[in-house]
Amino acid sequence: MATKAEIKQRIVESVDRRASQIEGIGDHIMVHPELGFKEFETAKLVASTFEEFGLSCETGLARTGVKAVLKGSKPGPRVALIGELDSLLVSDHPDADQETGAAHACGHNAQIAGMLGAMMGMVDSNAAQDLAGEVVFFAVPAEEYVEVEYRLGLVKEGELSYLGGKPELIHGGHFDDVDMAVMIHTHSDDSMTKTAVAESCNGCVVKMIRYVGLAAHAGGAPHLGINALNAAQIALNAIHAQRETFRDRDSIRVHPIITKGGDLVNVVPAEVRMETYVRGRTNEAIVDASAKVDRALRAGALAVGAMVEIETLPGYMPLRNDETLRDVFEENSRDLFGEGAYSEIGHRTGCTDMGDLSHIMPSLHPYMSGASGPGHSATWHISDKEMGYLGPAKSLASLAVDLLHDDAAKAKEVIEKHSPAMTRNEYLSFQSDVFETEVYNGEDGTSETS
Protein backbone atom coordinates (compact mmCIF):
# COMPACT_ATOMS: atom_id res chain seq x y z
CA MET A 1 0.00 0.00 0.00
CA ALA A 2 1.25 3.46 -0.92
CA THR A 3 1.76 5.99 1.85
CA LYS A 4 -0.44 9.07 2.17
CA ALA A 5 2.44 11.27 1.05
CA GLU A 6 2.99 9.15 -2.07
CA ILE A 7 -0.68 9.20 -3.01
CA LYS A 8 -0.96 12.94 -2.48
CA GLN A 9 2.14 13.58 -4.54
CA ARG A 10 0.65 11.59 -7.42
CA ILE A 11 -2.56 13.61 -7.13
CA VAL A 12 -0.71 16.95 -7.16
CA GLU A 13 1.25 15.90 -10.24
CA SER A 14 -1.96 14.83 -11.97
CA VAL A 15 -3.70 18.13 -11.17
CA ASP A 16 -0.73 20.01 -12.58
CA ARG A 17 -0.86 17.93 -15.76
CA ARG A 18 -4.59 18.67 -16.02
CA ALA A 19 -4.13 22.38 -15.28
CA SER A 20 -5.33 23.68 -18.64
CA GLN A 21 -8.45 21.50 -18.52
CA ILE A 22 -9.30 22.50 -14.94
CA GLU A 23 -8.70 26.18 -15.61
CA GLY A 24 -10.72 25.94 -18.81
CA ILE A 25 -13.70 24.62 -16.85
CA GLY A 26 -13.47 27.47 -14.34
CA ASP A 27 -13.12 30.08 -17.08
CA HIS A 28 -16.00 28.61 -19.09
CA ILE A 29 -18.36 28.67 -16.12
CA MET A 30 -17.25 32.25 -15.34
CA VAL A 31 -18.60 33.51 -18.66
CA HIS A 32 -21.69 31.28 -18.64
CA PRO A 33 -23.27 32.13 -15.26
CA GLU A 34 -26.61 30.69 -14.21
CA LEU A 35 -28.82 31.53 -11.25
CA GLY A 36 -29.85 29.12 -8.53
CA PHE A 37 -32.07 26.16 -9.43
CA LYS A 38 -31.50 27.13 -13.11
CA GLU A 39 -27.91 25.84 -13.52
CA PHE A 40 -28.84 23.36 -16.24
CA GLU A 41 -25.91 23.97 -18.60
CA THR A 42 -23.35 24.04 -15.80
CA ALA A 43 -24.81 20.78 -14.49
CA LYS A 44 -24.44 19.20 -17.94
CA LEU A 45 -20.78 20.23 -17.99
CA VAL A 46 -20.21 18.64 -14.59
CA ALA A 47 -22.01 15.42 -15.57
CA SER A 48 -20.11 15.08 -18.85
CA THR A 49 -16.81 15.60 -17.02
CA PHE A 50 -17.64 12.87 -14.52
CA GLU A 51 -18.52 10.53 -17.36
CA GLU A 52 -15.31 11.41 -19.22
CA PHE A 53 -13.40 10.07 -16.22
CA GLY A 54 -15.45 6.91 -15.95
CA LEU A 55 -17.75 7.92 -13.09
CA SER A 56 -21.48 7.41 -13.45
CA CYS A 57 -23.51 10.14 -11.82
CA GLU A 58 -26.95 11.08 -10.58
CA THR A 59 -28.40 14.24 -12.09
CA GLY A 60 -31.39 16.47 -11.46
CA LEU A 61 -30.98 16.39 -7.68
CA ALA A 62 -32.88 19.40 -6.27
CA ARG A 63 -33.41 20.28 -9.96
CA THR A 64 -29.77 20.66 -11.01
CA GLY A 65 -27.48 18.88 -8.53
CA VAL A 66 -24.99 16.30 -9.85
CA LYS A 67 -23.43 13.56 -7.73
CA ALA A 68 -20.75 10.96 -8.49
CA VAL A 69 -19.02 8.45 -6.21
CA LEU A 70 -15.46 7.13 -6.24
CA LYS A 71 -15.30 3.91 -4.22
CA GLY A 72 -12.27 2.82 -2.26
CA SER A 73 -10.90 -0.71 -2.13
CA LYS A 74 -13.08 -1.56 0.88
CA PRO A 75 -16.06 -0.13 2.74
CA GLY A 76 -15.72 2.86 5.03
CA PRO A 77 -16.98 6.39 5.71
CA ARG A 78 -18.25 8.60 2.91
CA VAL A 79 -16.67 12.02 2.41
CA ALA A 80 -18.42 14.60 0.21
CA LEU A 81 -16.32 17.14 -1.69
CA ILE A 82 -18.67 19.93 -2.70
CA GLY A 83 -18.77 22.64 -5.36
CA GLU A 84 -21.61 25.11 -5.84
CA LEU A 85 -23.16 25.60 -9.28
CA ASP A 86 -24.91 28.95 -9.05
CA SER A 87 -24.03 32.60 -9.57
CA LEU A 88 -25.24 35.95 -8.27
CA LEU A 89 -27.19 38.84 -9.74
CA VAL A 90 -24.57 41.51 -10.56
CA SER A 91 -25.78 42.93 -13.86
CA ASP A 92 -22.92 45.41 -14.30
CA HIS A 93 -20.23 42.72 -14.05
CA PRO A 94 -18.28 42.50 -17.33
CA ASP A 95 -19.02 38.76 -17.55
CA ALA A 96 -22.69 39.07 -16.60
CA ASP A 97 -25.34 37.35 -18.67
CA GLN A 98 -26.94 40.14 -20.67
CA GLU A 99 -30.43 38.70 -20.33
CA THR A 100 -30.53 37.57 -16.71
CA GLY A 101 -27.91 39.77 -15.02
CA ALA A 102 -26.32 36.64 -13.55
CA ALA A 103 -22.59 36.84 -12.81
CA HIS A 104 -20.00 34.76 -10.99
CA ALA A 105 -18.95 37.44 -8.52
CA CYS A 106 -18.34 35.09 -5.60
CA GLY A 107 -16.23 32.20 -6.87
CA HIS A 108 -18.59 29.32 -7.41
CA ASN A 109 -17.02 28.78 -10.83
CA ALA A 110 -13.75 28.12 -8.96
CA GLN A 111 -15.52 25.74 -6.60
CA ILE A 112 -16.73 23.58 -9.47
CA ALA A 113 -13.32 23.68 -11.16
CA GLY A 114 -11.65 22.71 -7.88
CA MET A 115 -14.09 19.89 -7.13
CA LEU A 116 -13.73 18.47 -10.64
CA GLY A 117 -9.98 18.93 -10.45
CA ALA A 118 -9.91 16.91 -7.23
CA MET A 119 -11.87 14.19 -9.00
CA MET A 120 -9.44 14.19 -11.94
CA GLY A 121 -6.43 13.97 -9.64
CA MET A 122 -7.87 11.08 -7.66
CA VAL A 123 -8.99 9.12 -10.72
CA ASP A 124 -5.76 9.69 -12.67
CA SER A 125 -3.61 8.61 -9.72
CA ASN A 126 -5.78 5.60 -8.92
CA ALA A 127 -5.88 6.86 -5.34
CA ALA A 128 -8.98 4.87 -4.46
CA GLN A 129 -7.11 1.55 -4.47
CA ASP A 130 -5.40 2.58 -1.22
CA LEU A 131 -8.47 4.07 0.50
CA ALA A 132 -11.32 2.70 2.57
CA GLY A 133 -14.71 4.29 2.02
CA GLU A 134 -16.07 6.55 -0.67
CA VAL A 135 -15.45 10.03 -2.01
CA VAL A 136 -18.70 11.70 -3.07
CA PHE A 137 -18.14 14.47 -5.64
CA PHE A 138 -21.18 16.70 -5.38
CA ALA A 139 -22.09 19.75 -7.47
CA VAL A 140 -24.92 21.47 -5.59
CA PRO A 141 -27.37 24.20 -6.66
CA ALA A 142 -28.61 27.49 -5.33
CA GLU A 143 -26.38 28.57 -2.45
CA GLU A 144 -26.91 32.27 -3.18
CA TYR A 145 -30.30 33.24 -1.74
CA VAL A 146 -31.53 35.33 -4.71
CA GLU A 147 -34.73 35.56 -6.75
CA VAL A 148 -36.73 34.84 -3.63
CA GLU A 149 -40.14 35.33 -5.26
CA TYR A 150 -39.23 32.87 -8.02
CA ARG A 151 -38.09 30.24 -5.53
CA LEU A 152 -41.08 30.82 -3.30
CA GLY A 153 -43.26 30.22 -6.34
CA LEU A 154 -41.56 26.86 -6.84
CA VAL A 155 -42.26 26.01 -3.19
CA LYS A 156 -45.92 26.95 -3.54
CA GLU A 157 -46.17 24.90 -6.74
CA GLY A 158 -44.71 21.90 -4.90
CA GLU A 159 -41.51 21.73 -6.98
CA LEU A 160 -39.33 22.65 -3.99
CA SER A 161 -39.68 22.39 -0.23
CA TYR A 162 -36.95 24.89 0.67
CA LEU A 163 -35.40 27.91 -1.00
CA GLY A 164 -31.71 26.93 -0.77
CA GLY A 165 -29.82 24.17 -2.51
CA LYS A 166 -28.36 22.23 0.40
CA PRO A 167 -31.57 22.41 2.50
CA GLU A 168 -33.46 21.03 -0.50
CA LEU A 169 -30.89 18.27 -0.97
CA ILE A 170 -31.07 17.39 2.73
CA HIS A 171 -34.85 17.23 2.47
CA GLY A 172 -34.59 14.97 -0.58
CA GLY A 173 -32.32 12.54 1.26
CA HIS A 174 -29.36 13.17 -1.05
CA PHE A 175 -26.96 13.62 1.88
CA ASP A 176 -28.22 10.54 3.73
CA ASP A 177 -25.30 8.51 2.34
CA VAL A 178 -22.70 11.13 3.38
CA ASP A 179 -20.82 11.08 6.70
CA MET A 180 -18.97 14.41 6.38
CA ALA A 181 -18.74 17.26 3.89
CA VAL A 182 -16.05 19.72 2.80
CA MET A 183 -15.92 22.58 0.32
CA ILE A 184 -13.56 25.50 -0.32
CA HIS A 185 -14.67 29.09 -0.93
CA THR A 186 -12.45 31.50 -2.87
CA HIS A 187 -11.58 34.77 -1.16
CA SER A 188 -10.25 38.10 -2.43
CA ASP A 189 -9.22 39.67 0.88
CA ASP A 190 -5.62 40.93 0.79
CA SER A 191 -5.54 40.97 4.59
CA MET A 192 -6.15 37.20 4.76
CA THR A 193 -3.61 34.41 4.30
CA LYS A 194 -3.75 32.04 1.33
CA THR A 195 -5.98 29.66 3.27
CA ALA A 196 -8.14 30.30 6.32
CA VAL A 197 -10.90 28.80 8.41
CA ALA A 198 -13.44 31.01 10.18
CA GLU A 199 -14.55 30.43 13.74
CA SER A 200 -18.18 30.49 12.54
CA CYS A 201 -20.59 32.32 10.21
CA ASN A 202 -24.01 33.88 10.62
CA GLY A 203 -27.27 32.18 9.83
CA CYS A 204 -30.43 33.96 8.72
CA VAL A 205 -34.14 34.03 8.09
CA VAL A 206 -35.67 35.84 5.12
CA LYS A 207 -38.68 38.14 5.07
CA MET A 208 -40.92 39.16 2.19
CA ILE A 209 -43.01 42.17 3.21
CA ARG A 210 -46.04 43.74 1.51
CA TYR A 211 -47.76 46.92 2.68
CA VAL A 212 -51.26 47.61 1.37
CA GLY A 213 -52.76 51.05 1.67
CA LEU A 214 -55.37 52.94 -0.36
CA ALA A 215 -54.79 54.75 -3.64
CA ALA A 216 -55.92 58.35 -4.06
CA HIS A 217 -54.94 61.45 -6.07
CA ALA A 218 -51.60 62.42 -4.57
CA GLY A 219 -52.07 66.13 -5.33
CA GLY A 220 -55.83 66.58 -5.24
CA ALA A 221 -57.00 64.32 -2.43
CA PRO A 222 -54.13 62.70 -0.53
CA HIS A 223 -56.29 62.73 2.61
CA LEU A 224 -58.48 60.05 1.03
CA GLY A 225 -55.55 57.65 0.62
CA ILE A 226 -53.49 55.45 2.91
CA ASN A 227 -49.83 55.79 1.97
CA ALA A 228 -48.18 52.37 1.99
CA LEU A 229 -44.78 53.94 1.27
CA ASN A 230 -45.03 56.03 4.42
CA ALA A 231 -45.81 52.87 6.36
CA ALA A 232 -42.69 51.23 4.93
CA GLN A 233 -40.53 54.26 5.72
CA ILE A 234 -41.73 54.28 9.32
CA ALA A 235 -40.96 50.58 9.55
CA LEU A 236 -37.43 51.14 8.23
CA ASN A 237 -36.85 53.82 10.86
CA ALA A 238 -38.30 51.56 13.54
CA ILE A 239 -35.88 48.80 12.51
CA HIS A 240 -33.02 51.30 12.78
CA ALA A 241 -34.24 52.18 16.26
CA GLN A 242 -33.81 48.54 17.26
CA ARG A 243 -30.13 48.37 16.28
CA GLU A 244 -28.84 49.55 19.65
CA THR A 245 -30.66 46.59 21.24
CA PHE A 246 -28.71 44.05 19.15
CA ARG A 247 -25.81 42.69 21.20
CA ASP A 248 -22.40 42.85 19.55
CA ARG A 249 -21.75 39.20 20.33
CA ASP A 250 -24.84 38.18 18.32
CA SER A 251 -23.56 39.80 15.08
CA ILE A 252 -27.06 40.77 13.97
CA ARG A 253 -27.41 42.14 10.44
CA VAL A 254 -30.71 43.50 9.06
CA HIS A 255 -30.56 45.14 5.63
CA PRO A 256 -33.98 45.73 4.01
CA ILE A 257 -34.58 46.87 0.45
CA ILE A 258 -37.74 48.28 -1.14
CA THR A 259 -38.49 46.34 -4.31
CA LYS A 260 -41.65 48.26 -5.17
CA GLY A 261 -42.27 51.79 -3.95
CA GLY A 262 -45.55 52.62 -5.69
CA ASP A 263 -47.01 52.83 -9.18
CA LEU A 264 -47.27 56.47 -10.28
CA VAL A 265 -45.97 59.67 -8.77
CA ASN A 266 -49.43 61.26 -8.73
CA VAL A 267 -51.10 58.33 -7.00
CA VAL A 268 -50.80 57.69 -3.27
CA PRO A 269 -48.83 54.41 -3.08
CA ALA A 270 -51.29 51.61 -2.38
CA GLU A 271 -48.80 48.75 -2.50
CA VAL A 272 -45.17 48.65 -1.39
CA ARG A 273 -42.97 45.57 -1.26
CA MET A 274 -39.79 44.98 0.73
CA GLU A 275 -37.31 42.17 1.34
CA THR A 276 -34.80 41.65 4.11
CA TYR A 277 -32.56 39.09 5.71
CA VAL A 278 -32.28 38.88 9.47
CA ARG A 279 -28.83 37.43 10.15
CA GLY A 280 -27.28 36.37 13.43
CA ARG A 281 -24.60 34.25 15.04
CA THR A 282 -26.97 31.80 16.72
CA ASN A 283 -30.46 30.55 16.04
CA GLU A 284 -31.60 32.09 19.34
CA ALA A 285 -30.24 35.50 18.34
CA ILE A 286 -31.91 35.27 14.93
CA VAL A 287 -35.28 34.44 16.49
CA ASP A 288 -34.99 37.39 18.88
CA ALA A 289 -34.00 39.86 16.15
CA SER A 290 -36.70 38.52 13.84
CA ALA A 291 -39.37 39.26 16.44
CA LYS A 292 -38.08 42.83 16.82
CA VAL A 293 -38.14 43.34 13.05
CA ASP A 294 -41.72 42.07 12.89
CA ARG A 295 -42.68 44.52 15.65
CA ALA A 296 -41.16 47.38 13.66
CA LEU A 297 -42.98 46.28 10.51
CA ARG A 298 -46.30 46.27 12.36
CA ALA A 299 -45.53 49.74 13.72
CA GLY A 300 -45.38 51.16 10.20
CA ALA A 301 -48.79 49.73 9.39
CA LEU A 302 -50.25 50.90 12.69
CA ALA A 303 -48.99 54.44 12.22
CA VAL A 304 -50.88 55.07 8.98
CA GLY A 305 -53.66 52.49 9.19
CA ALA A 306 -52.27 50.25 6.46
CA MET A 307 -52.14 46.48 6.25
CA VAL A 308 -48.85 44.59 6.27
CA GLU A 309 -48.23 41.03 5.20
CA ILE A 310 -45.02 39.57 6.66
CA GLU A 311 -43.88 36.31 5.10
CA THR A 312 -40.97 34.74 7.03
CA LEU A 313 -38.99 32.08 5.21
CA PRO A 314 -36.25 29.70 6.39
CA GLY A 315 -32.82 30.91 5.38
CA TYR A 316 -29.58 29.29 6.45
CA MET A 317 -28.24 27.94 9.73
CA PRO A 318 -25.11 29.36 11.42
CA LEU A 319 -21.93 27.59 10.30
CA ARG A 320 -20.18 25.17 12.70
CA ASN A 321 -16.79 24.14 11.30
CA ASP A 322 -15.63 20.75 12.58
CA GLU A 323 -12.36 21.04 14.51
CA THR A 324 -10.84 17.74 13.40
CA LEU A 325 -11.52 18.46 9.74
CA ARG A 326 -10.05 21.92 10.28
CA ASP A 327 -6.85 20.40 11.65
CA VAL A 328 -6.48 18.12 8.61
CA PHE A 329 -7.07 21.06 6.27
CA GLU A 330 -4.48 23.12 8.13
CA GLU A 331 -1.81 20.44 7.81
CA ASN A 332 -2.42 20.10 4.08
CA SER A 333 -2.39 23.86 3.60
CA ARG A 334 1.09 24.06 5.08
CA ASP A 335 2.30 21.12 3.01
CA LEU A 336 0.87 22.51 -0.22
CA PHE A 337 1.40 26.23 0.19
CA GLY A 338 4.10 26.64 2.84
CA GLU A 339 4.43 27.87 6.40
CA GLY A 340 2.35 30.99 7.03
CA ALA A 341 -0.18 30.06 4.35
CA TYR A 342 -2.88 29.12 6.88
CA SER A 343 -4.64 31.12 9.58
CA GLU A 344 -7.77 31.00 11.68
CA ILE A 345 -10.07 34.00 11.57
CA GLY A 346 -12.93 35.14 13.72
CA HIS A 347 -16.65 35.07 13.17
CA ARG A 348 -17.91 36.14 9.71
CA THR A 349 -21.29 37.80 9.31
CA GLY A 350 -22.24 36.45 5.90
CA CYS A 351 -24.32 33.28 5.51
CA THR A 352 -23.95 29.99 3.68
CA ASP A 353 -26.15 26.93 3.47
CA MET A 354 -23.06 24.92 4.36
CA GLY A 355 -24.22 25.93 7.83
CA ASP A 356 -27.23 23.70 7.36
CA LEU A 357 -25.05 20.68 6.65
CA SER A 358 -22.81 21.56 9.58
CA HIS A 359 -25.74 21.14 11.97
CA ILE A 360 -26.30 17.50 11.02
CA MET A 361 -22.80 16.20 10.10
CA PRO A 362 -19.11 17.13 10.41
CA SER A 363 -18.49 19.90 7.89
CA LEU A 364 -15.78 22.32 6.85
CA HIS A 365 -16.04 25.54 4.83
CA PRO A 366 -12.55 27.06 4.53
CA TYR A 367 -11.37 29.96 2.36
CA MET A 368 -8.62 30.04 -0.25
CA SER A 369 -7.15 32.99 -2.14
CA GLY A 370 -7.07 33.39 -5.90
CA ALA A 371 -9.55 36.19 -6.55
CA SER A 372 -9.43 39.98 -6.71
CA GLY A 373 -12.12 42.61 -6.19
CA PRO A 374 -14.75 42.79 -3.46
CA GLY A 375 -17.07 39.79 -3.32
CA HIS A 376 -20.48 40.29 -4.91
CA SER A 377 -19.15 43.26 -6.92
CA ALA A 378 -18.63 44.06 -10.60
CA THR A 379 -14.84 43.85 -10.24
CA TRP A 380 -14.61 40.36 -8.70
CA HIS A 381 -12.62 37.88 -10.79
CA ILE A 382 -10.16 34.98 -10.54
CA SER A 383 -6.76 36.68 -10.72
CA ASP A 384 -4.55 33.74 -9.70
CA LYS A 385 -5.62 30.50 -11.37
CA GLU A 386 -3.02 28.47 -9.51
CA MET A 387 -4.67 29.31 -6.19
CA GLY A 388 -8.19 29.85 -7.49
CA TYR A 389 -8.63 26.66 -9.50
CA LEU A 390 -5.74 24.25 -8.86
CA GLY A 391 -5.20 24.94 -5.16
CA PRO A 392 -8.69 23.79 -4.15
CA ALA A 393 -8.36 20.67 -6.32
CA LYS A 394 -5.12 19.64 -4.61
CA SER A 395 -6.38 20.56 -1.15
CA LEU A 396 -9.73 18.75 -1.40
CA ALA A 397 -8.20 15.58 -2.80
CA SER A 398 -5.36 15.58 -0.25
CA LEU A 399 -7.85 15.98 2.57
CA ALA A 400 -9.89 13.02 1.25
CA VAL A 401 -6.72 10.90 1.21
CA ASP A 402 -5.89 11.83 4.80
CA LEU A 403 -9.40 10.92 5.90
CA LEU A 404 -9.72 7.58 4.10
CA HIS A 405 -6.17 6.19 4.20
CA ASP A 406 -5.11 3.68 6.85
CA ASP A 407 -8.55 2.03 6.89
CA ALA A 408 -10.15 5.50 7.16
CA ALA A 409 -8.78 6.01 10.66
CA LYS A 410 -8.97 9.80 10.52
CA ALA A 411 -12.50 9.83 9.10
CA LYS A 412 -13.59 7.50 11.87
CA GLU A 413 -11.98 9.85 14.38
CA VAL A 414 -13.93 12.77 12.90
CA ILE A 415 -17.20 10.88 13.28
CA GLU A 416 -16.38 9.74 16.82
CA LYS A 417 -15.46 13.21 18.07
CA HIS A 418 -18.26 15.12 16.36
CA SER A 419 -21.49 16.01 18.18
CA PRO A 420 -24.18 17.08 15.70
CA ALA A 421 -26.38 19.97 16.77
CA MET A 422 -29.46 18.30 15.28
CA THR A 423 -30.58 15.10 13.64
CA ARG A 424 -31.72 15.37 10.04
CA ASN A 425 -35.36 15.18 11.12
CA GLU A 426 -34.87 17.78 13.86
CA TYR A 427 -33.25 20.09 11.33
CA LEU A 428 -36.06 19.69 8.80
CA SER A 429 -38.66 20.26 11.50
CA PHE A 430 -36.91 23.40 12.72
CA GLN A 431 -36.66 24.87 9.23
CA SER A 432 -40.24 23.97 8.32
CA ASP A 433 -41.49 25.74 11.44
CA VAL A 434 -39.88 28.99 10.24
CA PHE A 435 -42.39 29.27 7.39
CA GLU A 436 -44.97 31.76 8.61
CA THR A 437 -47.23 34.43 7.14
CA GLU A 438 -48.69 37.15 9.35
CA VAL A 439 -51.28 39.65 8.13
CA TYR A 440 -51.51 42.64 10.45
CA ASN A 441 -54.25 45.27 10.06
CA GLY A 442 -52.95 48.61 11.28
CA GLU A 443 -56.42 50.15 11.26
CA ASP A 444 -57.81 47.95 14.04
CA GLY A 445 -54.67 46.25 15.36
CA THR A 446 -55.78 42.72 14.53
CA SER A 447 -53.48 40.00 13.26
CA GLU A 448 -53.82 36.62 11.58
CA THR A 449 -51.01 34.11 11.29
CA SER A 450 -50.76 31.04 9.09
Sequence and secondary structure as in RCSB ss.txt:
>XXXX:A:sequence
MATKAEIKQRIVESVDRRASQIEGIGDHIMVHPELGFKEFETAKLVASTFEEFGLSCETGLARTGVKAVLKGSKP
GPRVALIGELDSLLVSDHPDADQETGAAHACGHNAQIAGMLGAMMGMVDSNAAQDLAGEVVFFAVPAEEYVEVEY
RLGLVKEGELSYLGGKPELIHGGHFDDVDMAVMIHTHSDDSMTKTAVAESCNGCVVKMIRYVGLAAHAGGAPHLG
INALNAAQIALNAIHAQRETFRDRDSIRVHPIITKGGDLVNVVPAEVRMETYVRGRTNEAIVDASAKVDRALRAG
ALAVGAMVEIETLPGYMPLRNDETLRDVFEENSRDLFGEGAYSEIGHRTGCTDMGDLSHIMPSLHPYMSGASGPG
HSATWHISDKEMGYLGPAKSLASLAVDLLHDDAAKAKEVIEKHSPAMTRNEYLSFQSDVFETEVYNGEDGTSETS
>XXXX:A:secstr
   HHHHHHHHHHHHHHTHHHHHHHHHHHHTS   TT  HHHHHHHHHHHHHTT  EEEEETTTEEEEEEE SEE
EEEEEEEEE   EE TTSTT  TTT EE  SSHHHHHHHHHHHHHHHHHTTGGGG EEEEEEEEE   S   HHH
HHHHHHTTS SSSSHHHHHHHTTTTTT SEEEE EE   TTS SEEEES EEEEEEEEEEEE B  BTTT GGGS
B HHHHHHHHHHHHHHHGGGS GGGT EE  EEEE  S TTB   EEEEEEEEEESSHHHHHHHHHHHHHHHHHH
HHHHT EEEEEEEE    B   HHHHHHHHHHHHHHH TTSEEEE  EEEE THHHHHHHS EE  EE  EES T
TSTT EE  HIIIIIHHHHHHHHHHHHHHHHHHHHHHHHHHH   SS HHHHHHHHHHH EEEEEETTTTEEEE 
